[in-house]
Amino acid sequence: MAARPLAIEFLYEPDCDSRDVSLARLREVVAEEGGAATIDVIRVDTDEDAVARRFTGSPTIRIAERDIDPPEASARYVLTCRAYRLPDGRITPFPPKELIRAALREALASPDENSEGGPE
């Protein structure tokens, strides 16, 4: 049986300018890695929506329901722009390709706990 496509969520706040570059970067890494994936692009418009979606800033990328850069336990769920740290320590509004790639590879290597069937 063929594997189900990997579920990816791309959550964004419309006032943050990082959406287009970050979404293009995510799509590029998914294509490079060759895994079957669906990307659900989700607009977050209110603080209430941010809380309901566990949104810690724009963009938030979740692969197989796991944030590619898990926030601290004390993180607040609000409309805001998100910052990511590059491997050299600099801060950027765009998630680094290395971070996306590592999360994608981890998800592709993990058995799908939500699939029907399973080991017998």
C-alpha positions in Angstrom: 0.0 0.0 0.0 1.3 3.5 -0.9 2.2 5.8 1.9 -0.2 8.7 2.6 1.2 12.2 1.7 2.9 13.9 4.6 0.7 16.7 6.1 2.3 20.1 6.3 0.7 23.2 7.7 2.0 26.7 6.8 0.4 29.2 9.0 0.8 32.9 8.4 -0.3 36.3 9.6 -1.1 38.6 6.6 0.8 41.7 8.0 4.1 39.8 8.0 6.2 40.2 4.9 7.9 36.8 5.2 5.0 34.7 3.8 6.0 34.5 0.1 9.7 33.8 0.6 9.0 31.3 3.4 6.3 29.4 1.5 8.5 29.3 -1.6 11.4 28.0 0.5 9.2 25.3 2.1 7.9 24.2 -1.4 11.5 24.1 -2.7 12.8 21.9 0.2 9.8 19.5 -0.2 10.5 19.2 -3.9 14.2 18.6 -3.3 13.5 15.9 -0.7 11.1 14.2 -3.1 8.6 13.1 -0.4 4.9 13.1 -1.1 3.4 16.0 0.9 0.4 18.3 1.0 0.9 21.8 2.1 -2.1 23.4 3.8 -1.7 27.2 3.7 -3.6 28.7 6.7 -4.2 32.4 7.3 -4.4 33.5 10.9 -6.4 36.7 11.4 -7.1 37.1 15.1 -5.5 36.5 18.5 -8.4 34.1 19.2 -7.5 32.1 16.0 -3.8 32.3 17.0 -4.6 30.6 20.4 -6.9 28.0 18.8 -4.2 27.1 16.2 -1.2 27.3 18.7 0.3 30.0 16.5 3.5 31.5 17.9 4.2 33.8 14.9 4.3 34.1 11.2 5.3 31.9 9.5 4.7 28.8 11.6 5.4 25.5 9.8 4.3 22.2 11.1 5.3 18.9 9.5 3.2 15.9 10.7 1.8 18.2 13.4 5.3 19.1 14.8 6.6 22.6 14.7 9.9 22.8 12.8 11.3 25.1 15.5 9.4 24.1 18.7 8.6 27.2 20.8 9.5 27.5 24.5 6.8 26.2 26.9 6.2 29.8 27.9 5.5 31.0 24.3 2.3 33.0 23.8 -0.1 32.4 21.0 -0.6 35.8 19.4 -0.5 37.5 16.0 3.1 38.5 15.5 5.9 38.0 13.0 8.3 35.1 13.9 12.1 35.1 13.9 14.3 32.2 13.2 18.0 31.7 14.0 20.4 30.9 11.2 23.2 28.3 11.7 25.7 31.1 12.1 23.5 32.7 14.9 22.0 35.6 12.9 18.3 36.2 13.1 16.0 36.1 10.1 12.3 36.3 9.4 12.5 33.3 7.1 12.8 29.7 8.3 16.2 28.4 7.3 16.1 25.7 4.6 18.3 23.5 6.9 15.6 23.7 9.6 12.8 22.8 7.2 14.9 20.0 5.7 15.8 18.4 9.1 12.1 18.4 10.2 11.0 17.0 6.9 13.6 14.2 6.9 12.7 13.4 10.5 9.0 13.1 9.6 9.7 11.0 6.5 11.8 8.6 8.5 9.3 8.2 11.3 6.6 5.6 11.0 3.2 7.2 10.4 1.4 6.7 13.8 -1.8 8.0 12.3 -2.0 5.6 9.4 -4.7 3.0 9.1 -3.7 -0.5 9.8 -0.2 -0.8 11.2 1.9 -3.7 12.3 0.1 -6.9 13.0 
